[in-house]
């Protein structure tokens, strides 16, 4: 397979990452609407407040902070042997636990280090990711919005979290349905970030999705390490905390209000998308279903683009449908870049690209099965 073309790579991360969406705007590839100096699009808590004081746990959702650790320990003592118990603990800790730590992300020969903070308050939870390697960048996730600060560029971007990939692999609320497509089993213990962990494996039952291995803190259920594993049992991506501190109060945000107010504001929220079901897939791997189907108007009226998303609850595949006549140098066949695979083809006089963190057999099947809805 050839390397994933730059355009396809940008298209994929347009729907998953604020960083690459910004790159798409710069190159003119993105269809997202762009509004500068729109302070109303920025989270008021980031503009109107500087350093947020830590909030005590009183009044929070049961299971937060130290109470969350105690709750998880109590559940564990009642039922220590089931996979479901551990996955329930993981889901609760990811939304109800205050913490801060250092996360290491490895992909092939590349490594990123991120400082992570999560706070849970009566007003809701938030998460701050601060890059410690590469370009200086700070991302805040709160109330369905993703705000990304680029200090070197003196720039702030805002986008919808629905388009953005979460920090860790996240189980859906109805994760029990995943057992039809993944084998789930306990696989011993290990020690991560000075904490004893329980290893849980999600092994695909077919060739159309990747597997996951979770290392969960035995006290709190916190996900301390996660491996994304391909069909050959090779690790495609690894996320691991080198240190983590569970807190009884929300950590400080440390957002400099006076500095942030001087930055250029860019709104990446695309309010021009229109829900549509003009295209569908006649064949999908077991468990995959359509979760999104929109028409994205072109900023320059050059072509029509339809964007569809298919998911089994864990894996996501984005499909872009473009007019064939507009493609000057189309890339056909398979492309790959690390854990991301893509497949492009002409189907029914349209240029189809399916792309996602799945095996190439999955994107090939979906791309070739796309067809327009009958009138």
Residue pairs with C-beta under 8 A, 6 or more apart in sequence:
1 334
1 335
1 336
1 341
1 360
2 333
2 334
2 335
2 336
3 335
3 336
3 337
4 335
4 336
4 337
4 340
4 341
4 342
4 355
5 331
5 335
7 29
7 331
8 331
8 335
8 342
8 344
8 353
8 355
9 20
9 337
9 340
10 20
10 23
10 24
10 27
10 29
10 30
11 24
11 29
11 318
11 320
11 353
11 355
12 20
12 318
12 340
12 342
12 355
12 356
13 19
13 20
13 21
13 23
13 24
14 20
14 21
14 24
14 29
14 30
14 32
14 163
15 163
15 307
15 309
15 318
16 163
16 164
16 165
16 316
17 164
17 165
18 139
18 146
18 148
18 157
18 159
18 164
18 268
19 137
19 148
21 30
21 32
21 157
21 159
21 163
21 268
22 148
22 150
22 155
22 157
22 266
22 268
24 30
24 32
25 32
25 34
25 266
25 268
30 268
31 270
31 272
31 296
31 297
31 298
31 299
31 305
32 159
32 268
32 269
32 270
33 267
33 268
33 269
33 270
33 271
33 272
33 299
34 266
34 267
34 268
35 41
35 265
35 266
35 267
36 264
36 265
36 266
36 267
37 264
37 265
38 265
38 267
39 47
39 261
39 265
41 158
41 265
41 267
41 269
42 147
42 156
42 158
42 260
42 265
43 140
43 142
43 143
43 145
43 147
43 158
45 52
45 142
46 140
46 147
46 253
46 255
46 257
46 260
47 257
47 260
47 261
48 257
49 255
49 257
50 255
50 256
50 257
50 258
51 252
51 253
51 254
51 255
51 256
52 250
52 252
52 253
52 255
53 252
54 119
54 247
54 249
54 250
54 251
54 252
55 119
55 121
55 122
55 249
55 250
56 248
56 249
57 64
57 65
57 66
57 67
57 98
57 248
57 249
59 122
60 67
60 96
60 120
60 121
60 122
61 96
61 120
62 71
62 96
63 71
63 72
63 92
63 96
63 97
64 96
64 97
64 98
64 120
65 97
65 98
65 120
65 246
65 247
65 248
65 249
66 246
66 248
68 92
68 93
68 96
68 97
68 220
69 97
69 219
69 220
69 246
71 92
72 89
72 92
72 93
72 219
72 220
72 221
73 219
73 220
75 85
75 88
75 89
76 85
76 89
76 218
76 221
79 85
81 186
83 184
83 185
83 186
83 200
84 176
86 186
86 198
86 200
86 216
86 221
87 171
87 175
87 184
87 200
88 221
89 216
89 220
89 221
90 171
90 200
90 214
90 216
90 221
90 222
90 223
91 171
91 173
91 175
92 221
93 217
93 220
93 221
93 222
93 223
94 168
94 170
94 222
94 223
95 120
95 125
96 120
96 125
97 118
97 120
97 220
97 222
97 246
98 118
98 119
98 120
98 246
98 247
98 248
98 249
98 250
98 251
99 116
99 117
99 118
99 222
99 244
99 245
99 246
99 247
99 251
100 115
100 116
100 117
100 118
100 244
100 245
100 247
100 251
101 115
101 116
101 193
101 241
101 242
101 243
101 244
101 245
102 113
102 114
102 115
102 116
102 132
102 241
102 242
102 243
102 244
103 113
103 114
103 115
103 116
103 167
103 239
103 240
103 241
103 242
104 111
104 112
104 113
104 114
104 238
104 239
104 240
104 241
104 242
105 111
105 112
105 113
105 114
105 237
105 238
105 239
106 237
106 238
106 239
106 240
107 236
107 237
107 338
107 339
108 338
111 133
112 131
112 133
112 134
113 131
113 132
113 133
114 129
114 130
114 131
114 132
115 129
115 130
115 131
115 132
116 127
116 128
116 129
116 130
116 167
116 241
117 127
117 128
117 130
117 251
117 253
118 125
118 126
118 127
118 128
118 251
119 125
119 126
119 127
119 250
119 251
119 253
120 250
121 250
124 142
124 143
125 142
126 140
126 141
126 142
126 143
126 253
127 140
127 141
127 142
127 167
128 138
128 139
128 140
128 141
128 253
129 138
129 139
129 141
129 167
130 137
130 138
130 139
131 137
131 138
135 150
135 152
136 150
136 151
136 152
137 148
137 149
137 150
137 151
138 148
138 149
138 151
139 146
139 147
139 148
139 149
140 146
140 147
140 148
140 149
140 253
140 255
141 161
141 164
144 160
144 161
144 162
145 158
145 159
145 160
145 161
146 158
146 159
146 160
146 161
146 164
147 156
147 157
147 158
148 156
148 157
148 158
148 159
149 155
149 156
149 260
149 263
150 156
150 157
153 264
154 262
154 263
154 264
155 263
155 264
155 266
156 260
156 263
156 264
156 265
156 266
157 266
157 267
157 268
158 265
158 266
158 267
158 268
158 269
159 268
159 269
160 269
160 270
167 239
168 223
168 226
168 239
169 212
169 214
169 223
169 226
169 228
169 314
171 178
171 313
171 314
172 178
172 313
172 314
174 313
175 313
177 287
177 313
178 184
178 202
178 287
178 312
178 313
178 314
180 205
180 286
180 287
181 204
181 205
181 206
181 209
181 286
181 287
181 312
182 202
182 203
182 204
182 205
182 209
182 211
182 314
183 201
183 202
183 203
183 204
183 205
184 200
184 201
184 202
184 203
185 200
185 201
185 203
186 198
186 199
186 200
186 201
187 199
187 200
187 201
187 213
188 199
189 196
189 197
189 198
189 199
189 218
190 196
190 197
190 199
190 215
191 197
192 215
192 217
192 224
192 225
192 240
192 241
193 224
193 240
193 241
193 242
193 243
193 244
194 243
195 217
195 218
195 219
195 224
195 244
196 217
196 218
197 215
197 216
197 217
197 218
197 224
197 225
198 215
198 216
198 218
199 213
199 214
199 215
199 216
200 213
200 214
200 216
201 211
201 212
201 213
201 214
202 211
202 212
202 213
202 214
202 314
203 211
204 210
204 211
204 231
206 285
206 286
207 231
207 359
207 361
208 285
208 286
208 288
208 358
208 359
208 361
208 362
208 365
209 285
209 312
209 314
209 315
209 358
209 359
209 362
210 228
210 229
210 230
210 231
210 236
210 315
210 339
210 357
210 358
210 359
211 228
211 229
211 230
211 233
212 226
212 227
212 228
212 229
212 314
213 226
213 227
213 229
214 223
214 225
214 226
215 223
215 224
215 225
215 226
215 240
216 222
216 223
216 224
217 224
217 244
220 246
222 244
222 246
224 240
224 241
224 244
225 238
225 239
225 240
225 241
226 238
226 239
226 240
227 235
227 237
227 238
228 235
228 236
228 237
228 238
228 339
228 357
229 235
229 236
230 236
230 339
230 359
231 359
236 338
236 339
236 357
237 338
237 339
270 296
272 296
272 297
273 294
273 295
273 296
273 307
274 294
274 295
274 297
275 293
275 294
275 295
276 293
276 294
276 295
276 306
277 293
277 373
278 293
278 295
278 306
278 372
278 373
279 293
279 306
279 308
279 319
279 321
279 370
279 371
279 372
279 373
280 290
280 293
280 308
280 370
280 371
280 373
281 290
281 308
281 310
281 319
281 366
281 369
281 370
281 371
282 369
282 370
282 371
283 365
283 366
283 369
284 310
284 365
284 366
284 369
285 312
285 362
285 365
285 366
287 312
287 313
288 310
288 311
288 312
288 315
288 317
288 366
289 310
289 311
289 312
290 308
290 309
290 310
291 309
291 310
291 311
292 307
292 308
292 309
293 306
293 307
293 308
293 309
294 306
294 307
294 308
295 304
295 305
295 306
295 307
296 305
296 306
296 307
297 304
298 304
298 305
302 326
303 322
303 323
303 326
304 322
304 323
305 320
305 321
305 322
306 320
306 321
307 318
307 319
307 320
307 321
308 318
308 319
308 321
309 316
309 317
309 318
309 319
310 316
310 317
310 319
310 366
311 317
315 356
315 357
315 358
315 362
316 356
316 357
317 354
317 355
317 356
317 358
317 362
317 363
317 366
318 354
318 355
318 356
319 352
319 353
319 354
319 355
319 366
319 367
319 370
320 352
320 353
320 355
321 350
321 351
321 352
321 370
322 350
322 351
322 353
323 350
323 351
324 346
324 349
324 350
324 351
326 351
327 351
330 344
330 346
330 351
331 344
332 344
332 345
332 346
333 343
333 344
333 345
334 341
334 342
334 343
334 360
334 363
334 364
335 341
335 342
335 343
335 344
336 342
336 360
339 357
340 355
340 356
340 357
341 355
341 356
341 357
341 358
341 359
341 360
341 362
341 363
342 353
342 354
342 355
342 363
343 353
343 354
343 355
343 360
343 363
343 364
343 366
343 367
343 368
344 351
344 352
344 353
344 354
344 367
345 351
345 352
345 367
345 368
346 352
347 367
347 368
347 370
347 371
348 370
348 371
348 372
350 370
350 372
352 367
352 368
352 370
353 367
354 363
354 364
354 366
354 367
354 370
355 363
356 362
356 363
